[in-house]
Amino acid sequence: MPRKKPLTYRDAGVDIDAGDALVEDIKTLVKPTLRAEVLDGVGGFGALMRLPARYTRPILVSGTDGVGTKLKLAIEAKCYDGLGIDLVAMCVNDILVSGAEPLFFLDYYATGTLDRRVAKAVIRGIAEGCSQAGCALVGGETAEMPGLYAKGDFDLAGFAVGVVEEDAIIDGKRIAPGDVLIALPSSGPHANGYSLIRKILARGRLKLSRRFNGRTLGEALLAPTRIYVRPVLDLINRVPVKGMAHITGGGLTENLPRVLPGGCAATVDTKSWKRPAVFEWLQAEGNVNEREMRRTFNCGVGFVLMVDRTRVARVLTELKRSGLAPWVLGEIVRDSKSRVQFL
């Protein structure tokens, strides 16, 4: 009986050498993100980090998320760098809602066959997102799983941990009728609603390379998610804020009620901002009704703060100083039935 050829892990589709080389790439990308509190980061079995010394009663706040089917558009367009920013943004913006300062981030990158060039581009984006958020990229996992993913496909997930002083937690409990909603603009659809976006593109047989508003449609749809951490943390250290909402999947319709106490509703003045062109195009091209738009996309509103009416002028001034373009979105009213009202 002929002797069988010895098999290796590479024969099974897993290239350990490529994985090791990627780890070395990652170490270079990670270094600029590390904070003074990091004791040991990428390469070990676990990352070690001190809590910042300035906190006296620190509370840890954690969040995890992915990028969803925006991945499919990025793979089609061969445009990967922004995905890492998306991944970080979806996690750190969530924990920011509690008033937390992001401390560290870990990622999970899974693929069928490791393409070092693509993986490095994605992780470069993750490092950039961490730099924008002021958190350390302390590690992650790269999983090569032949047969589980189609050729060229990969998936991403991320996990962020932050810290907030116990008596500084922002939980929305003090929100009351008369408080004002301040909106911060999104950079586009962020990382939500892409299954519908892809359906619209497929039905119209539309290419990402087509021109749209002075750029390509792909560039408009793949714009990285805006990270609000630095300007919002700077604001809440100066001005009291009662509540915040990250406008993700579900739009304003689903996300505003998550932070409102019982008996309160948010009124949204739909005339207070001009919806960005990409959302107008999606609605027209897909024949999407208004209710569906509001509960699928952020429609140009990426983050919302709830503040006392007497603080509005200062909040707007502070946020403008940070380079953002905030506006008054609406107000809180007394209503036990309707949680969000669009006017």
C-alpha positions as CSV (number, residue, x, y, z in Angstrom):
1,M,0.0,0.0,0.0
2,P,1.5,3.4,-1.0
3,R,2.6,5.6,1.8
4,K,0.4,8.7,2.2
5,K,2.0,12.1,1.7
6,P,2.6,13.8,5.1
7,L,0.1,16.6,5.6
8,T,0.7,20.1,7.1
9,Y,-1.5,22.8,8.4
10,R,-0.8,24.7,5.2
11,D,-2.2,21.8,3.2
12,A,-5.4,22.2,5.2
13,G,-5.5,25.9,4.2
14,V,-4.0,27.5,7.3
15,D,-0.7,29.4,6.8
16,I,1.0,29.8,10.2
17,D,3.9,31.7,8.8
18,A,1.6,34.3,7.2
19,G,-0.1,34.6,10.6
20,D,3.2,35.1,12.4
21,A,4.2,37.8,9.9
22,L,0.9,39.6,10.4
23,V,1.5,39.6,14.2
24,E,4.7,41.5,13.5
25,D,2.8,44.0,11.3
26,I,0.3,44.4,14.0
27,K,2.9,45.2,16.7
28,T,4.1,48.2,14.6
29,L,0.5,49.5,14.1
30,V,-0.4,49.0,17.8
31,K,2.6,50.9,19.3
32,P,1.3,54.5,18.7
33,T,-2.1,53.6,20.3
34,L,-0.7,52.4,23.7
35,R,-1.5,54.4,26.8
36,A,0.8,54.9,29.8
37,E,-1.3,52.5,31.8
38,V,-0.6,49.5,29.5
39,L,1.8,47.0,31.1
40,D,1.9,44.3,28.4
41,G,0.0,44.3,25.1
42,V,0.1,42.4,21.8
43,G,1.9,39.0,21.7
44,G,1.1,37.5,25.1
45,F,-1.9,35.4,26.2
46,G,-3.5,38.5,27.8
47,A,-3.0,42.2,27.9
48,L,-2.3,43.9,31.2
49,M,-3.4,47.5,32.0
50,R,-3.7,49.6,35.1
51,L,-6.7,51.8,35.8
52,P,-5.8,55.5,35.4
53,A,-4.8,56.8,38.8
54,R,-7.0,59.9,38.7
55,Y,-10.2,57.8,39.2
56,T,-11.2,57.3,42.9
57,R,-14.3,55.2,42.4
58,P,-13.8,53.8,38.9
59,I,-16.6,51.9,37.2
60,L,-15.8,49.8,34.1
61,V,-18.0,50.1,31.0
62,S,-17.8,47.6,28.2
63,G,-19.3,47.3,24.7
64,T,-19.0,45.0,21.7
65,D,-20.1,45.2,18.1
66,G,-19.3,44.5,14.5
67,V,-19.5,46.2,11.1
68,G,-22.3,44.1,9.6
69,T,-22.8,43.7,5.9
70,K,-20.9,47.0,5.2
71,L,-18.1,44.4,4.9
72,K,-19.6,43.1,1.7
73,L,-19.5,46.5,0.0
74,A,-15.9,47.1,1.2
75,I,-14.8,43.7,-0.2
76,E,-16.5,44.5,-3.5
77,A,-14.8,47.9,-3.7
78,K,-11.5,46.5,-2.3
79,C,-11.5,49.4,0.1
80,Y,-10.6,48.2,3.6
81,D,-9.0,50.9,5.8
82,G,-12.3,52.5,6.9
83,L,-13.7,49.3,8.3
84,G,-11.3,49.3,11.2
85,I,-12.4,52.8,12.1
86,D,-16.1,51.6,11.8
87,L,-15.4,48.7,14.2
88,V,-13.8,50.9,16.9
89,A,-16.4,53.6,16.5
90,M,-19.4,51.3,17.0
91,C,-17.9,50.1,20.3
92,V,-16.4,53.3,21.8
93,N,-19.4,55.5,20.8
94,D,-21.6,53.1,22.7
95,I,-19.7,53.2,25.9
96,L,-19.3,57.0,25.6
97,V,-23.1,57.2,26.2
98,S,-22.4,56.4,29.8
99,G,-19.8,59.1,30.0
100,A,-17.0,56.5,29.9
101,E,-13.4,57.2,28.7
102,P,-12.4,54.3,26.4
103,L,-9.3,52.5,27.8
104,F,-8.6,49.6,25.6
105,F,-9.8,47.7,22.5
106,L,-9.5,44.2,21.2
107,D,-10.5,42.9,17.8
108,Y,-11.5,39.6,16.2
109,Y,-10.6,39.1,12.5
110,A,-11.9,35.8,10.9
111,T,-11.3,34.6,7.4
112,G,-11.1,31.5,5.2
113,T,-7.6,32.2,3.9
114,L,-5.5,34.9,5.4
115,D,-4.6,37.7,3.0
116,R,-1.9,39.6,4.9
117,R,-2.3,42.7,2.8
118,V,-6.1,42.9,3.5
119,A,-5.8,42.1,7.1
120,K,-3.0,44.7,7.6
121,A,-5.2,47.3,6.0
122,V,-8.1,46.5,8.3
123,I,-6.0,46.5,11.4
124,R,-4.4,49.8,10.3
125,G,-7.9,51.2,10.4
126,I,-8.5,49.7,13.8
127,A,-5.3,51.4,15.1
128,E,-6.4,54.7,13.6
129,G,-9.8,54.4,15.2
130,C,-8.2,53.7,18.6
131,S,-5.9,56.7,18.1
132,Q,-9.0,58.9,17.4
133,A,-10.7,57.6,20.5
134,G,-7.6,57.8,22.8
135,C,-7.8,54.1,23.7
136,A,-5.1,51.4,23.4
137,L,-5.2,48.6,20.9
138,V,-3.9,45.9,23.3
139,G,-4.6,42.7,21.3
140,G,-7.0,40.6,19.3
141,E,-7.4,37.4,17.5
142,T,-6.8,36.5,13.8
143,A,-8.7,33.3,12.9
144,E,-8.0,31.4,9.7
145,M,-10.9,28.9,9.1
146,P,-10.8,27.3,5.6
147,G,-14.2,26.1,4.4
148,L,-16.2,28.4,6.7
149,Y,-15.9,31.6,4.7
150,A,-16.1,32.0,0.9
151,K,-13.0,33.1,-0.9
152,G,-12.2,36.7,-0.2
153,D,-14.7,37.0,2.7
154,F,-13.8,37.9,6.3
155,D,-15.7,39.1,9.4
156,L,-14.9,41.5,12.1
157,A,-15.9,42.0,15.8
158,G,-14.6,44.3,18.4
159,F,-14.7,44.8,22.2
160,A,-14.0,48.0,24.1
161,V,-13.6,48.7,27.8
162,G,-13.8,52.2,29.3
163,V,-14.0,53.8,32.8
164,V,-16.1,56.4,34.4
165,E,-16.2,57.9,37.9
166,E,-19.1,56.3,39.7
167,D,-20.7,59.7,40.6
168,A,-20.2,60.9,37.0
169,I,-22.2,58.1,35.2
170,I,-24.6,59.5,32.7
171,D,-27.7,57.3,32.7
172,G,-30.6,59.6,31.6
173,K,-32.4,59.3,34.9
174,R,-32.4,63.1,35.4
175,I,-33.9,63.9,32.0
176,A,-37.1,65.9,32.3
177,P,-39.6,67.7,30.2
178,G,-38.2,70.9,28.8
179,D,-34.7,69.5,28.3
180,V,-33.2,70.0,24.9
181,L,-31.8,67.6,22.3
182,I,-28.5,68.5,20.7
183,A,-27.5,66.6,17.6
184,L,-24.1,65.8,16.2
185,P,-23.8,65.0,12.5
186,S,-23.0,61.6,11.2
187,S,-20.4,61.0,8.4
188,G,-22.9,58.8,6.4
189,P,-24.8,55.6,7.2
190,H,-22.0,54.7,9.6
191,A,-22.3,50.9,9.9
192,N,-26.0,50.4,9.9
193,G,-28.7,49.6,7.3
194,Y,-26.3,48.0,4.8
195,S,-28.4,45.0,4.1
196,L,-31.0,47.4,2.8
197,I,-28.3,49.5,1.0
198,R,-27.0,46.3,-0.7
199,K,-30.6,45.4,-1.7
200,I,-31.1,48.8,-3.3
201,L,-27.8,48.5,-5.2
202,A,-28.5,45.0,-6.4
203,R,-32.1,45.8,-7.6
204,G,-30.8,48.8,-9.6
205,R,-27.7,46.9,-10.7
206,L,-25.7,49.9,-9.5
207,K,-21.9,50.0,-9.4
208,L,-20.0,51.5,-6.6
209,S,-17.7,53.2,-9.1
210,R,-20.5,55.4,-10.5
211,R,-20.2,59.1,-9.8
212,F,-22.2,60.6,-6.9
213,N,-22.1,64.1,-5.6
214,G,-18.5,64.8,-6.6
215,R,-17.1,61.4,-5.6
216,T,-17.9,57.7,-6.2
217,L,-21.0,56.0,-4.8
218,G,-18.6,53.6,-3.0
219,E,-16.8,56.5,-1.3
220,A,-20.1,58.0,-0.1
221,L,-21.4,54.7,1.3
222,L,-18.1,53.5,2.8
223,A,-17.2,56.7,4.6
224,P,-15.9,55.7,8.1
225,T,-18.1,56.1,11.1
226,R,-17.5,59.3,13.1
227,I,-15.9,58.8,16.5
228,Y,-17.3,61.3,19.0
229,V,-15.2,60.4,22.0
230,R,-12.7,63.3,22.4
231,P,-15.1,66.2,21.8
232,V,-17.9,64.7,24.0
233,L,-15.6,63.8,26.8
234,D,-14.1,67.3,26.7
235,L,-17.7,68.7,26.8
236,I,-19.0,66.6,29.8
237,N,-15.9,67.6,31.8
238,R,-17.0,71.2,31.4
239,V,-20.8,71.2,31.2
240,P,-23.4,68.9,32.8
241,V,-25.1,66.6,30.4
242,K,-28.2,64.6,31.4
243,G,-28.3,61.9,28.8
244,M,-26.8,60.7,25.5
245,A,-27.7,58.4,22.6
246,H,-25.5,56.8,19.9
247,I,-27.7,56.6,16.8
248,T,-27.1,53.2,15.4
249,G,-29.3,50.4,14.1
250,G,-32.9,51.5,14.6
251,G,-32.2,55.2,14.0
252,L,-33.6,58.0,16.1
253,T,-36.9,56.0,16.4
254,E,-35.3,53.2,18.4
255,N,-32.3,54.7,20.1
256,L,-33.6,57.8,21.7
257,P,-36.1,55.9,23.9
258,R,-33.3,53.8,25.3
259,V,-32.1,56.6,27.5
260,L,-35.4,58.3,28.3
261,P,-37.0,57.8,31.8
262,G,-40.7,56.8,32.1
263,G,-43.2,59.5,31.2
264,C,-40.8,61.3,28.8
265,A,-40.8,61.5,25.1
266,A,-38.4,63.1,22.6
267,T,-39.8,65.5,19.9
268,V,-37.6,65.7,16.8
269,D,-37.8,68.7,14.6
270,T,-37.3,67.2,11.1
271,K,-36.8,70.7,9.7
272,S,-33.8,71.4,12.0
273,W,-31.3,69.8,9.6
274,K,-30.9,69.0,5.9
275,R,-30.6,65.3,5.4
276,P,-27.3,64.5,3.7
277,A,-27.5,63.6,0.0
278,V,-26.6,60.0,0.4
279,F,-29.8,59.4,2.4
280,E,-32.0,61.3,0.0
281,W,-30.5,59.1,-2.8
282,L,-31.1,55.9,-0.9
283,Q,-34.7,56.8,-0.2
284,A,-35.4,57.8,-3.8
285,E,-33.5,54.9,-5.4
286,G,-35.1,52.3,-3.1
287,N,-38.5,53.9,-2.8
288,V,-38.1,53.6,0.9
289,N,-40.9,55.2,3.0
290,E,-40.2,57.8,5.6
291,R,-40.9,55.5,8.6
292,E,-38.6,52.9,7.3
293,M,-35.8,55.5,6.7
294,R,-36.1,56.7,10.3
295,R,-35.9,53.3,11.8
296,T,-33.1,51.9,9.6
297,F,-30.7,54.8,9.1
298,N,-29.3,57.6,11.2
299,C,-30.4,60.0,8.4
300,G,-27.5,62.4,9.3
301,V,-27.7,62.3,13.1
302,G,-24.9,60.3,14.6
303,F,-25.1,61.2,18.3
304,V,-27.6,63.1,20.5
305,L,-27.1,64.8,23.9
306,M,-29.9,65.8,26.3
307,V,-29.2,68.9,28.3
308,D,-30.9,71.4,30.5
309,R,-32.3,74.3,28.5
310,T,-30.1,76.8,30.3
311,R,-27.0,74.9,29.1
312,V,-27.8,74.9,25.4
313,A,-25.8,77.9,24.3
314,R,-22.7,76.8,26.1
315,V,-23.0,73.2,24.8
316,L,-23.3,74.4,21.2
317,T,-20.3,76.7,21.7
318,E,-18.1,74.0,23.2
319,L,-18.9,71.5,20.5
320,K,-18.3,74.0,17.7
321,R,-14.9,74.7,19.3
322,S,-14.2,71.0,19.0
323,G,-14.7,71.2,15.2
324,L,-18.2,69.7,15.1
325,A,-21.4,71.2,13.7
326,P,-24.0,70.6,16.4
327,W,-27.6,71.9,16.2
328,V,-30.8,71.9,18.3
329,L,-32.7,68.8,17.3
330,G,-35.8,69.0,19.5
331,E,-36.8,68.7,23.1
332,I,-38.2,66.4,25.8
333,V,-41.9,66.5,26.5
334,R,-44.2,64.8,29.0
335,D,-45.8,61.8,27.2
336,S,-46.2,58.2,28.5
337,K,-47.3,56.7,25.2
338,S,-45.3,58.1,22.3
339,R,-41.6,57.8,23.0
340,V,-40.4,59.7,19.9
341,Q,-42.4,62.3,17.9
342,F,-41.3,63.6,14.6
343,L,-42.6,67.1,13.9
